[in-house]
């Protein structure tokens, strides 16, 4: 018998390989373990004979032994054949060719039946790295052995060995059968993850996930069921917290929408007082609220249940020139935040002694916001109190100021007793936001021109503001209808979108959540909208549309093209709608122009012709070197010159680096149709045909980043309407 025969003798699997891994010989045990005949194995690469998940390990084992001339060991799983895979400790070492001087590699499976621990080391290392726990179960004696793993998981099972019944007793009664079934059905393949609730000795319930697999330990060794354990307790708590936060965010957005709607539609001071005092504290997490209105130079005070009337008596009847916080805020139109008693006494040493000042301290604060839009003397203020350590964020104070502006506008209109249409017209104008003086990468200017005929109004709006990620949100839209309700809903939609945008970067998500709010409103109303997210750092624009006409892309060479944004139907019609998005680059020598039918449609002008005319005007303006204000003026003047009956507004912005680009945004209300419920409502903008809008809003925006590739052109012709 030659040396090769001696190496391949024995009951344990063995093989003789060339240094590059080709099989020169193997014994019957090795062929059987690999699930092949000896003839199938000879001449083949040793690694190719193993299951896919083991091939790389087998090849590296052979290569290591051949290269280093040292003994190498690794745990490999022989493939399962009508049973469990065999986890074996495989040894590879360099040997001399018995027929010559060439070096060969001898591979064999070691008998580890008396040292099963060595087979488990790789399993322990892998589970520890994966932050999992590892246990082994013997079905014959119903014993479970905890093999360790991640310290946090292993700590849940302090006993190294225990009975199955003891483990089951610590599992929630509703989950015990699932655990037993997991053990009974364990196979050679990994099972699905099964969730069980587990109660350790000195802790609360843990949410665990378990997975099993049946493995034979060593060639000819015993079968055991191995299980992986993952502790999902923290993850579940984070998921529950995130779900709760999402629900709270949706409720907050709805509360803000209801609040703004109530303020806008209040027809009397009593209604306004009711809206403010029933919603103010709850909306902003305050402990109490107080409303002070100015009558003949003195304060008339009312409170909610959080502030007793006797506490506010010292403020009731105060003259407007009194040296205290509340009158000063109304006189100056400046909001006041008072973090504590010391700050109040320092700023108003001769002020009235508001009874709650005795409570002011590290866990108590007061916020005062005047009621009135910019440019007009406030007609009052509301005061909210905080304790239990709550402090309003900057975003909350800004939102409170926005709502206070709405309250001041409603109060002024109520006191002037304007006619319904006049009140609605004024409301629409004041609901359009004051644009920020500075936006990253943009300079913004606004233009507005009312309709020439009649006083009827619609629900048009636009907005531009910086987002938490440093980008700029640009939005424009139109609410169905031509009445005060349309203007009121417009205010709700705009405020809701701004509130949602403070938490969500993607325009498609903002429209989706706004749509969720509108689809729950009774009576049904809908709105069209286009929203863009502009990143001033790289000029990237993310855009989406809810029933709007396409964008126009104008370029400095005077050309233009049409870009149809992805998106979905108008807001408020189809529940659970997702709005698609498109990302493109706004180049310095390009302008995005978005139009409403007030700009592009008229008695003698079709929508397609109007889009071409607006694009031509914008392209020519860029070619002439005009800035964003001049671009908006040129498009606006052309719209008025063709006998458009709609209101017309222009929102323009210019690049800081004198490279102009822009966008002009437009929308229109659709014709009335009959709804499924029988009411007369107006249809969503699935088609591009529409009656003239009550107002037209246009906007131009410019990027300030370095030159980039121009945005892609949309193909023409466009689909038939």
C-alpha positions as CSV (number, residue, x, y, z in Angstrom):
1,X,0.0,0.0,0.0
2,X,1.5,3.3,-1.0
3,X,1.4,6.5,1.0
4,X,-1.6,7.9,-0.7
5,X,-3.6,4.8,0.3
6,X,-2.6,5.3,3.9
7,X,-3.7,9.0,3.8
8,X,-7.1,7.9,2.5
9,X,-7.7,5.0,4.8
10,X,-10.0,5.4,7.8
11,X,-13.7,5.8,8.4
12,X,-13.6,9.6,8.4
13,X,-13.9,11.6,5.1
14,X,-10.5,12.3,3.5
15,X,-9.2,13.6,0.1
16,X,-5.8,14.2,-1.6
17,X,-5.6,17.4,-3.7
18,X,-3.2,19.3,-5.9
19,X,-2.0,22.7,-4.5
20,X,-4.6,24.4,-6.8
21,X,-7.4,22.3,-5.4
22,X,-8.0,19.6,-8.0
23,X,-9.1,16.2,-6.5
24,X,-6.4,13.4,-7.1
25,X,-8.1,10.9,-4.8
26,X,-10.7,10.5,-2.0
27,X,-12.1,7.8,0.1
28,X,-15.7,6.5,0.1
29,X,-16.6,8.5,3.3
30,X,-15.6,11.8,1.6
31,X,-17.5,11.0,-1.6
32,X,-20.6,10.0,0.5
33,X,-20.4,13.1,2.7
34,X,-20.2,15.3,-0.5
35,X,-23.2,13.4,-1.9
36,X,-21.4,12.2,-5.0
37,X,-19.7,9.2,-6.4
38,X,-15.9,9.0,-6.4
39,X,-15.8,9.1,-10.2
40,X,-17.8,12.4,-10.1
41,X,-15.2,13.9,-7.8
42,X,-11.9,12.9,-9.3
43,X,-10.3,15.8,-11.3
44,X,-12.9,18.4,-10.1
45,X,-12.1,21.4,-8.1
46,X,-12.5,20.6,-4.4
47,X,-14.4,23.8,-3.7
48,X,-17.0,23.1,-6.5
49,X,-18.1,19.9,-4.7
50,X,-19.5,21.8,-1.7
51,X,-22.8,23.7,-1.4
52,X,-22.8,27.3,-2.7
53,X,-22.5,28.7,0.8
54,X,-19.5,26.6,1.7
55,X,-17.5,26.9,-1.5
56,X,-15.5,30.0,-0.7
57,X,-14.5,28.6,2.8
58,X,-13.4,25.3,1.3
59,X,-11.3,26.9,-1.4
60,X,-9.6,29.3,1.1
61,X,-8.9,26.4,3.5
62,X,-7.0,24.5,0.7
63,X,-5.2,27.6,-0.5
64,X,-4.0,28.4,3.0
65,X,-2.6,25.0,3.6
66,X,-0.9,24.9,0.2
67,X,0.7,28.4,0.5
68,X,1.8,28.4,4.1
69,X,2.7,24.7,4.5
70,X,0.9,24.9,7.8
71,X,-2.0,23.0,9.2
72,X,-5.3,24.8,8.6
73,X,-8.7,24.0,10.2
74,X,-12.2,25.2,9.5
75,X,-15.7,24.2,10.3
76,X,-17.6,23.3,7.2
77,X,-21.1,22.0,6.6
78,X,-21.3,18.9,4.4
79,X,-24.6,19.0,2.3
80,X,-27.7,17.5,3.8
81,X,-29.0,14.4,2.1
82,X,-32.5,13.5,3.4
83,X,-31.4,14.8,6.8
84,X,-29.5,17.6,8.5
85,X,-26.3,19.1,7.2
86,X,-23.2,17.8,8.9
87,X,-21.1,20.4,10.7
88,X,-17.5,19.0,10.6
89,X,-14.1,20.2,11.6
90,X,-12.0,20.0,8.4
91,X,-8.2,19.8,8.6
92,X,-6.0,20.7,5.6
93,X,-2.2,20.2,5.6
94,X,0.6,20.1,3.0
95,X,2.1,16.6,2.2
96,X,4.6,15.2,-0.4
97,X,3.4,13.4,-3.5
98,X,4.2,9.7,-2.8
99,X,5.2,9.3,-6.5
100,X,7.4,12.4,-6.7
101,X,8.6,15.6,-5.0
102,X,5.5,17.7,-5.7
103,X,3.6,19.0,-2.7
104,X,0.0,18.0,-2.3
105,X,-2.8,19.0,0.1
106,X,-4.4,16.4,2.4
107,X,-7.9,17.2,3.6
108,X,-9.8,15.2,6.2
109,X,-12.7,15.6,8.6
110,X,-11.5,15.2,12.2
111,X,-13.4,13.1,14.7
112,X,-14.8,15.8,17.0
113,X,-17.4,13.6,18.7
114,X,-15.5,13.9,22.0
115,X,-15.0,17.6,21.6
116,X,-18.2,19.1,20.2
117,X,-17.3,22.5,21.7
118,X,-14.8,23.0,18.9
119,X,-17.5,22.7,16.3
120,X,-19.6,25.4,18.1
121,X,-16.9,28.1,18.2
122,X,-17.6,29.6,14.7
123,X,-21.3,29.6,15.5
124,X,-20.7,31.6,18.7
125,X,-18.4,34.0,16.9
126,X,-20.9,34.6,14.1
127,X,-23.9,35.2,16.4
128,X,-21.9,37.5,18.6
129,X,-20.9,39.6,15.6
130,X,-24.5,39.7,14.5
131,X,-25.7,40.8,17.9
132,X,-27.7,37.5,18.3
133,X,-27.9,34.8,20.9
134,X,-27.3,31.1,20.2
135,X,-28.9,28.1,21.9
136,X,-28.8,24.3,21.3
137,X,-31.7,21.9,21.9
138,X,-31.6,18.2,22.4
139,X,-35.0,16.6,21.4
140,X,-34.2,13.4,23.2
141,X,-33.8,14.7,26.7
142,X,-35.7,18.1,26.1
143,X,-32.7,20.1,27.4
144,X,-31.7,23.5,26.1
145,X,-28.1,24.8,26.3
146,X,-27.4,28.5,26.0
147,X,-24.2,28.9,24.0
148,X,-23.9,32.7,24.4
149,X,-23.6,35.3,21.7
150,X,-24.3,39.0,22.1
151,X,-23.9,39.9,25.8
152,X,-27.2,41.8,25.9
153,X,-29.1,38.7,24.6
154,X,-27.1,36.1,26.5
155,X,-27.9,38.1,29.7
156,X,-31.6,37.2,29.3
157,X,-30.7,33.5,29.9
158,X,-28.3,33.3,32.8
159,X,-28.5,29.5,33.2
160,X,-26.1,27.7,30.8
161,X,-28.4,24.7,30.7
162,X,-32.1,24.4,31.4
163,X,-35.1,22.3,30.6
164,X,-37.5,23.2,27.7
165,X,-40.4,23.4,30.2
166,X,-38.7,26.1,32.2
167,X,-38.0,28.2,29.1
168,X,-41.6,27.7,27.9
169,X,-42.9,28.8,31.3
170,X,-41.2,32.2,30.8
171,X,-42.8,32.7,27.4
172,X,-46.1,34.5,27.2
173,X,-49.0,32.0,27.2
174,X,-50.2,33.2,23.8
175,X,-46.8,32.5,22.3
176,X,-45.9,29.1,23.8
177,X,-47.5,26.9,21.1
178,X,-45.6,28.9,18.4
179,X,-42.3,28.1,20.2
180,X,-43.2,24.4,20.5
181,X,-44.1,24.3,16.8
182,X,-40.8,25.9,15.9
183,X,-38.9,23.1,17.6
184,X,-41.1,20.3,16.2
185,X,-40.8,21.5,12.7
186,X,-37.1,22.3,12.7
187,X,-35.5,21.2,9.4
188,X,-32.2,21.4,7.6
189,X,-33.2,24.8,6.2
190,X,-33.4,28.0,8.3
191,X,-37.0,28.5,9.6
192,X,-38.8,31.8,9.4
193,X,-38.4,34.1,12.3
194,X,-41.0,33.5,15.0
195,X,-41.9,36.2,17.5
196,X,-42.4,35.4,21.1
197,X,-42.7,37.5,24.3
198,X,-40.3,36.4,27.0
199,X,-40.2,37.4,30.6
200,X,-36.7,37.2,32.3
201,X,-36.3,36.9,36.0
202,X,-35.8,40.5,36.9
203,X,-37.0,42.5,33.9
204,X,-40.2,43.3,32.1
205,X,-41.4,41.5,28.9
206,X,-39.0,41.3,26.0
207,X,-40.0,40.9,22.4
208,X,-37.8,38.2,21.0
209,X,-37.5,36.6,17.5
210,X,-36.3,33.0,17.2
211,X,-35.1,31.0,14.2
212,X,-34.1,27.3,14.1
213,X,-32.1,24.8,12.0
214,X,-31.4,21.1,12.5
215,X,-27.6,20.3,12.3
216,X,-25.6,17.0,12.7
217,X,-22.5,17.7,14.9
218,X,-19.6,15.9,13.2
219,X,-19.5,13.0,10.8
220,X,-21.4,10.3,12.5
221,X,-22.2,12.6,15.4
222,X,-25.6,13.5,17.1
223,X,-28.3,15.8,15.6
224,X,-29.2,18.9,17.5
225,X,-31.6,21.8,16.9
226,X,-29.8,25.2,16.9
227,X,-31.7,28.4,17.4
228,X,-30.9,32.0,16.9
229,X,-32.4,34.6,19.2
230,X,-32.8,38.3,18.5
231,X,-34.1,40.9,21.0
232,X,-36.4,43.3,19.2
233,X,-37.6,45.0,22.3
234,X,-35.9,48.3,21.7
235,X,-36.8,48.2,18.0
236,X,-40.4,47.5,18.8
237,X,-40.5,50.4,21.2
238,X,-38.9,52.7,18.6
239,X,-41.5,51.5,16.0
240,X,-44.3,52.1,18.4
241,X,-42.9,55.6,19.3
242,X,-42.5,56.4,15.6
243,X,-46.1,55.2,14.9
244,X,-47.3,57.3,17.8
245,X,-45.4,60.3,16.5
246,X,-46.9,59.8,13.0
247,X,-50.4,59.7,14.4
248,X,-49.7,62.7,16.6
249,X,-48.2,64.6,13.6
250,X,-51.3,63.8,11.5
251,X,-53.6,64.9,14.4
252,X,-51.6,68.0,14.9
253,X,-51.8,68.9,11.2
254,X,-55.6,68.3,11.3
255,X,-55.9,70.4,14.5
256,X,-54.0,73.3,12.8
257,X,-56.1,73.0,9.7
258,X,-59.3,73.0,11.8
259,X,-57.9,75.9,13.9
260,X,-57.1,78.1,10.8
261,X,-60.5,77.2,9.2
262,X,-62.3,78.2,12.4
263,X,-60.4,81.5,12.5
264,X,-61.0,82.3,8.9
265,X,-64.7,81.5,8.8
266,X,-65.6,83.1,12.1
267,X,-68.4,85.6,11.4
268,X,-68.6,87.3,14.8
269,X,-66.2,88.1,17.6
270,X,-68.0,85.5,19.8
271,X,-67.2,82.8,17.2
272,X,-63.6,84.0,17.0
273,X,-63.3,83.9,20.8
274,X,-64.7,80.4,20.9
275,X,-62.3,79.1,18.3
276,X,-59.3,80.7,20.0
277,X,-60.0,79.6,23.5
278,X,-61.1,76.1,22.7
279,X,-58.2,75.2,20.4
280,X,-55.2,77.4,21.3
281,X,-53.9,75.6,24.4
282,X,-54.5,72.1,23.0
283,X,-52.8,72.9,19.7
284,X,-49.6,74.1,21.3
285,X,-49.3,71.9,24.4
286,X,-50.0,74.8,26.7
287,X,-51.7,74.7,30.1
288,X,-54.0,77.7,29.6
289,X,-55.0,80.4,27.2
290,X,-56.3,84.0,27.4
291,X,-57.7,86.3,24.7
292,X,-57.4,90.1,25.0
293,X,-59.2,92.3,22.5
294,X,-58.9,96.1,22.4
295,X,-62.1,98.1,22.8
296,X,-61.8,101.9,23.0
297,X,-58.2,101.8,24.1
298,X,-58.7,99.2,26.8
299,X,-58.4,95.4,27.1
300,X,-61.4,93.1,27.2
301,X,-60.2,89.7,28.5
302,X,-61.6,86.2,28.3
303,X,-60.0,82.9,29.3
304,X,-60.3,79.2,28.8
305,X,-60.6,76.6,31.6
306,X,-56.8,76.6,32.1
307,X,-56.8,80.2,33.4
308,X,-59.5,81.2,35.9
309,X,-61.3,84.4,35.2
310,X,-60.3,85.8,38.6
311,X,-56.7,85.4,37.7
312,X,-57.1,87.5,34.6
313,X,-59.2,90.3,36.4
314,X,-56.1,92.4,36.9
315,X,-55.7,92.6,33.1
316,X,-59.3,93.3,32.3
317,X,-59.8,97.0,31.5
318,X,-56.1,97.8,31.4
319,X,-55.4,100.8,29.1
320,X,-53.3,100.1,26.0
321,X,-50.5,102.4,27.3
322,X,-50.1,100.5,30.5
323,X,-46.4,99.5,31.2
324,X,-46.9,95.8,31.3
325,X,-46.2,92.9,28.9
326,X,-49.7,92.3,27.4
327,X,-50.5,96.0,26.4
328,X,-46.9,96.5,25.2
329,X,-47.1,93.5,22.9
330,X,-50.4,94.8,21.4
331,X,-49.0,98.4,21.1
332,X,-45.8,97.3,19.3
333,X,-47.1,94.3,17.4
334,X,-44.1,92.3,18.8
335,X,-44.7,88.8,20.3
336,X,-43.2,88.3,23.8
337,X,-41.9,85.1,25.4
338,X,-41.4,85.3,29.2
339,X,-39.4,82.3,30.5
340,X,-39.9,83.2,34.2
341,X,-40.7,85.7,36.9
342,X,-37.2,87.1,37.1
343,X,-37.3,88.0,33.4
344,X,-40.8,89.6,33.7
345,X,-39.8,91.8,36.6
346,X,-36.6,92.8,34.9
347,X,-38.4,93.9,31.7
348,X,-41.5,95.3,33.2
349,X,-40.7,96.4,36.8
350,X,-43.8,98.6,37.0
351,X,-46.2,96.1,35.3
352,X,-49.4,94.7,36.6
353,X,-49.2,91.8,39.0
354,X,-50.7,88.9,36.9
355,X,-51.5,86.4,39.7
356,X,-49.7,83.6,37.8
357,X,-46.5,85.5,38.1
358,X,-46.2,83.9,41.5
359,X,-45.8,80.6,39.8
360,X,-43.3,81.7,37.2
361,X,-40.1,79.7,37.6
362,X,-37.9,77.1,35.9
363,X,-40.9,75.1,34.9
364,X,-43.3,77.9,34.0
365,X,-43.4,80.3,31.0
366,X,-45.7,82.6,29.2
367,X,-46.0,83.5,25.5
368,X,-47.9,86.5,24.1
369,X,-48.7,86.9,20.4
370,X,-50.5,90.0,19.0
371,X,-53.4,89.6,16.7
372,X,-52.9,91.5,13.5
373,X,-51.2,91.3,10.1
374,X,-48.1,93.3,9.3
375,X,-48.8,97.0,8.6
376,X,-51.9,97.3,10.8
377,X,-52.2,98.0,14.5
378,X,-53.1,94.7,16.3
379,X,-56.6,94.5,17.6
380,X,-55.6,92.3,20.5
381,X,-53.4,89.4,21.6
382,X,-53.6,86.0,23.0
383,X,-51.6,84.7,25.9
384,X,-50.7,81.1,26.6
385,X,-49.1,79.6,29.7
386,X,-46.8,76.6,29.9
387,X,-45.6,74.6,32.9
388,X,-44.2,71.1,33.6
389,X,-41.0,72.2,31.9
390,X,-42.6,72.5,28.4
391,X,-41.1,75.2,26.2
392,X,-42.4,76.0,22.7
393,X,-40.0,75.5,19.8
394,X,-39.1,78.2,17.3
395,X,-41.3,76.5,14.7
396,X,-44.2,76.5,17.2
397,X,-43.8,80.2,17.9
398,X,-43.7,81.0,14.1
399,X,-46.9,78.9,13.5
400,X,-48.6,80.6,16.5
401,X,-47.7,83.9,14.9
402,X,-49.2,82.8,11.6
403,X,-52.4,81.8,13.3
404,X,-52.5,85.0,15.2
405,X,-52.2,86.9,11.9
406,X,-55.2,84.9,10.7
407,X,-57.1,85.8,13.9
408,X,-56.2,89.4,13.5
409,X,-57.3,89.5,9.9
410,X,-60.7,87.8,10.8
411,X,-61.2,90.2,13.7
412,X,-60.5,93.2,11.6
413,X,-62.9,92.1,8.9
414,X,-65.6,91.3,11.5
415,X,-65.3,94.8,13.0
416,X,-65.4,96.5,9.7
417,X,-68.6,94.5,8.8
418,X,-67.6,94.2,5.2
419,X,-69.9,92.5,2.7
420,X,-69.3,88.8,2.2
421,X,-67.7,89.1,-1.2
422,X,-65.5,92.0,-0.2
423,X,-64.5,90.1,3.0
424,X,-63.6,87.1,0.9
425,X,-61.6,89.1,-1.5
426,X,-59.6,90.7,1.3
427,X,-59.1,87.3,2.8
428,X,-57.7,85.9,-0.3
429,X,-55.1,88.7,-0.6
430,X,-54.0,88.5,3.0
431,X,-53.8,84.7,3.0
432,X,-51.0,84.9,0.5
433,X,-47.8,84.7,2.6
434,X,-45.3,87.5,3.0
435,X,-42.3,86.0,1.2
436,X,-39.0,85.8,3.1
437,X,-36.5,88.6,2.3
438,X,-33.7,86.0,1.9
439,X,-34.0,82.5,0.6
440,X,-30.9,80.3,0.0
441,X,-29.9,80.8,-3.6
442,X,-33.0,82.9,-4.5
443,X,-34.2,86.5,-4.4
444,X,-38.0,86.6,-4.3
445,X,-40.5,89.3,-5.4
446,X,-44.3,89.2,-5.6
447,X,-46.8,90.7,-8.0
448,X,-50.6,90.6,-7.8
449,X,-53.3,92.0,-10.1
450,X,-57.0,91.3,-9.4
451,X,-59.6,90.3,-11.9
452,X,-61.0,93.2,-14.0
453,X,-64.6,92.0,-13.7
454,X,-66.6,91.4,-10.5
455,X,-65.7,90.6,-7.0
456,X,-65.8,86.8,-7.1
457,X,-62.7,85.1,-5.8
458,X,-61.1,81.7,-5.7
459,X,-58.7,79.9,-3.4
460,X,-55.4,80.5,-5.1
461,X,-52.2,80.4,-3.0
462,X,-48.5,80.3,-3.2
463,X,-45.7,79.9,-0.7
464,X,-41.9,79.9,-0.5
465,X,-39.9,79.1,2.6
466,X,-36.7,77.5,3.8
467,X,-36.9,73.9,4.9
468,X,-35.0,72.3,7.9
469,X,-32.5,70.6,5.4
470,X,-31.4,74.0,4.0
471,X,-33.5,73.6,0.8
472,X,-36.2,75.9,-0.4
473,X,-39.8,74.8,-0.8
474,X,-41.8,76.4,-3.5
475,X,-45.5,75.7,-3.8
476,X,-48.6,77.0,-5.6
477,X,-52.1,75.8,-5.8
478,X,-55.8,76.4,-6.2
479,X,-58.8,75.3,-4.1
480,X,-62.0,74.4,-5.8
481,X,-64.6,77.2,-5.7
482,X,-65.1,80.9,-5.7
483,X,-66.3,81.8,-2.2
484,X,-65.2,82.4,1.3
485,X,-65.1,78.6,2.0
486,X,-62.6,78.2,-0.8
487,X,-60.4,80.9,0.7
488,X,-60.7,79.3,4.1
489,X,-59.7,75.9,2.8
490,X,-56.8,77.5,0.9
491,X,-55.5,78.8,4.2
492,X,-55.9,75.4,5.8
493,X,-54.1,73.7,2.9
494,X,-51.2,76.1,2.8
495,X,-50.7,76.0,6.6
496,X,-51.0,72.2,6.6
497,X,-48.4,71.9,3.8
498,X,-46.0,74.2,5.6
499,X,-46.4,72.2,8.9
500,X,-45.9,68.9,7.1
501,X,-43.0,70.2,5.1
502,X,-41.2,71.0,8.4
503,X,-41.0,67.3,9.0
504,X,-40.8,65.9,5.4
505,X,-38.3,66.8,2.8
506,X,-39.9,65.1,-0.2
507,X,-42.7,67.1,-2.0
508,X,-44.5,63.8,-2.9
509,X,-44.9,62.9,0.8
510,X,-46.1,66.4,1.6
511,X,-48.8,66.2,-1.1
512,X,-49.7,62.6,0.1
513,X,-50.3,63.7,3.7
514,X,-52.1,66.9,2.6
515,X,-54.4,64.7,0.5
516,X,-55.1,62.5,3.5
517,X,-56.4,65.6,5.3
518,X,-58.6,66.9,2.5
519,X,-60.2,63.5,1.7
520,X,-61.7,63.4,5.2
521,X,-63.3,66.9,5.0
522,X,-67.0,67.4,4.8
523,X,-68.3,68.8,2.6
524,X,-65.8,67.5,0.0
525,X,-63.4,70.1,-1.4
526,X,-60.4,69.5,-3.6
527,X,-57.3,71.5,-4.6
528,X,-54.7,71.4,-7.3
529,X,-51.1,72.0,-6.4
530,X,-47.5,71.8,-7.6
531,X,-44.6,71.7,-5.1
532,X,-40.8,71.9,-5.7
533,X,-37.9,71.3,-3.4
534,X,-34.8,73.3,-4.5
535,X,-31.4,72.4,-3.1
536,X,-29.2,75.5,-3.4
537,X,-26.0,73.5,-2.8
538,X,-26.2,71.5,-6.1
539,X,-29.2,72.9,-7.9
540,X,-31.2,69.7,-7.7
541,X,-35.0,70.1,-7.9
542,X,-37.5,67.5,-6.7
543,X,-40.9,68.2,-8.2
544,X,-44.4,66.7,-8.0
545,X,-47.9,67.9,-9.2
546,X,-51.5,67.3,-8.1
547,X,-53.5,68.1,-11.2
548,X,-51.4,71.0,-12.5
549,X,-50.4,72.0,-16.0
550,X,-46.8,71.1,-17.0
551,X,-43.7,73.0,-16.3
552,X,-42.0,75.1,-19.0
553,X,-38.2,75.1,-19.2
554,X,-36.9,78.3,-20.7
555,X,-33.2,78.7,-21.6
556,X,-30.8,81.6,-22.0
557,X,-30.6,80.9,-25.7
558,X,-34.3,81.8,-26.0
559,X,-35.6,78.2,-26.4
560,X,-38.0,76.4,-24.2
561,X,-39.6,73.0,-23.7
562,X,-42.4,71.4,-21.8
563,X,-41.8,69.2,-18.7
564,X,-44.7,67.2,-17.3
565,X,-44.1,66.4,-13.6
566,X,-45.2,63.1,-12.3
567,X,-47.7,63.1,-9.4
568,X,-51.3,62.2,-9.2
569,X,-54.9,63.6,-9.1
570,X,-55.9,66.8,-7.4
571,X,-55.8,66.8,-3.6
572,X,-58.9,65.7,-1.7
573,X,-60.5,63.3,-4.2
574,X,-58.8,59.9,-4.1
575,X,-57.8,58.5,-0.6
576,X,-54.4,56.8,-0.1
577,X,-52.9,58.4,-3.2
578,X,-49.1,58.4,-3.6
579,X,-47.6,61.2,-5.6
580,X,-44.7,60.5,-7.8
581,X,-41.6,62.7,-8.0
582,X,-39.0,63.8,-10.5
583,X,-35.5,65.0,-9.8
584,X,-33.7,67.2,-12.2
585,X,-31.1,70.0,-12.2
586,X,-31.9,73.7,-12.5
587,X,-29.1,75.1,-14.5
588,X,-28.0,78.7,-14.2
589,X,-28.9,79.5,-17.8
590,X,-32.4,77.9,-17.5
591,X,-35.7,79.0,-15.9
592,X,-38.6,76.8,-14.8
593,X,-41.9,78.4,-15.7
594,X,-45.1,77.0,-14.2
595,X,-48.4,78.6,-15.3
596,X,-52.1,78.7,-14.4
597,X,-54.9,79.1,-16.9
598,X,-55.1,82.7,-15.7
599,X,-51.8,83.3,-17.5
600,X,-52.1,80.8,-20.5
601,X,-55.8,80.6,-21.2
602,X,-58.3,83.3,-22.3
603,X,-61.3,83.8,-24.5
604,X,-59.2,83.5,-27.6
605,X,-56.2,81.4,-26.3
606,X,-56.0,77.6,-25.9
607,X,-54.0,76.1,-23.1
608,X,-51.4,74.6,-25.5
609,X,-51.0,77.9,-27.3
610,X,-50.8,79.7,-24.0
611,X,-48.0,77.4,-22.7
612,X,-46.0,78.0,-25.9
613,X,-46.5,81.8,-25.6
614,X,-45.5,81.9,-22.0
615,X,-42.4,79.7,-22.7
616,X,-41.4,81.9,-25.6
617,X,-41.7,85.1,-23.4
618,X,-39.7,83.6,-20.6
619,X,-37.0,82.3,-23.0
620,X,-36.8,85.7,-24.7
621,X,-36.5,87.4,-21.3
622,X,-33.6,85.2,-20.3
623,X,-32.0,85.8,-23.6
624,X,-32.3,89.6,-23.1
625,X,-30.6,89.3,-19.7
626,X,-33.6,90.3,-17.6
627,X,-33.8,89.4,-14.0
628,X,-36.5,87.4,-12.3
629,X,-38.7,90.4,-11.5
630,X,-38.6,91.5,-15.1
631,X,-39.4,88.0,-16.4
632,X,-42.4,87.8,-14.1
633,X,-43.6,91.3,-15.3
634,X,-43.2,90.3,-18.9
635,X,-45.3,87.2,-18.5
636,X,-47.9,89.0,-16.4
637,X,-48.3,91.9,-18.7
638,X,-48.8,89.6,-21.7
639,X,-51.5,87.6,-19.8
640,X,-53.4,90.8,-19.1
641,X,-53.0,92.1,-22.6
642,X,-55.0,89.2,-24.1
643,X,-58.2,90.0,-22.1
644,X,-57.8,87.4,-19.4
645,X,-60.6,87.7,-16.9
646,X,-58.9,86.0,-14.1
647,X,-57.0,87.5,-11.2
648,X,-53.2,87.5,-11.9
649,X,-50.4,87.3,-9.4
650,X,-46.6,86.9,-9.9
651,X,-44.0,85.5,-7.5
652,X,-40.5,86.1,-8.9
653,X,-37.1,85.4,-7.6
654,X,-33.6,86.3,-8.9
655,X,-30.3,84.5,-8.5
656,X,-27.8,86.1,-6.2
657,X,-25.0,85.7,-8.7
658,X,-26.8,87.6,-11.5
659,X,-27.5,84.3,-13.4
660,X,-31.3,84.4,-13.8
661,X,-33.6,81.4,-13.8
662,X,-37.1,81.2,-12.7
663,X,-40.4,79.5,-12.5
664,X,-44.0,80.7,-13.0
665,X,-46.7,78.7,-11.4
666,X,-50.3,78.6,-12.4
667,X,-53.6,76.7,-11.8
668,X,-57.3,76.8,-12.6
669,X,-60.6,75.6,-11.1
670,X,-62.5,72.9,-13.0
671,X,-66.1,72.9,-14.2
672,X,-68.8,71.6,-11.9
673,X,-69.9,68.0,-12.2
674,X,-72.2,65.7,-10.2
675,X,-70.6,63.7,-7.4
676,X,-71.5,60.1,-6.4
677,X,-73.3,61.5,-3.4
678,X,-75.4,63.8,-5.5
679,X,-73.9,67.1,-4.6
680,X,-72.6,69.4,-7.3
681,X,-68.8,69.5,-7.0
682,X,-66.0,70.4,-9.3
683,X,-64.1,67.7,-11.1
684,X,-60.4,66.8,-10.5
685,X,-57.9,68.0,-13.1
686,X,-57.4,64.6,-14.8
687,X,-57.9,66.4,-18.2
688,X,-56.4,69.7,-19.1
689,X,-59.7,71.4,-19.9
690,X,-60.9,73.9,-17.4
691,X,-63.0,77.1,-16.9
692,X,-61.1,80.3,-16.2
693,X,-59.6,80.5,-12.7
694,X,-60.6,83.3,-10.3
695,X,-56.9,84.1,-9.8
696,X,-53.6,83.3,-11.5
697,X,-50.4,83.0,-9.5
698,X,-47.0,82.9,-11.2
699,X,-43.5,82.5,-9.8
700,X,-39.9,82.7,-11.0
701,X,-37.0,81.1,-9.2
702,X,-33.2,81.0,-9.9
703,X,-30.3,78.8,-8.9
704,X,-27.0,80.1,-7.6
705,X,-24.7,77.1,-7.9
706,X,-22.0,76.5,-10.5
707,X,-22.9,75.5,-14.1
708,X,-24.5,72.1,-14.5
709,X,-26.0,70.1,-17.2
710,X,-29.3,71.5,-18.3
711,X,-32.5,69.7,-17.3
712,X,-33.8,67.1,-19.7
713,X,-36.4,68.2,-22.3
714,X,-39.8,66.6,-22.5
715,X,-40.9,65.3,-25.8
716,X,-43.5,66.9,-28.0
717,X,-46.2,66.9,-29.1
718,X,-48.1,66.6,-25.8
719,X,-51.1,64.2,-25.3
720,X,-54.4,65.4,-26.6
721,X,-56.6,67.0,-23.9
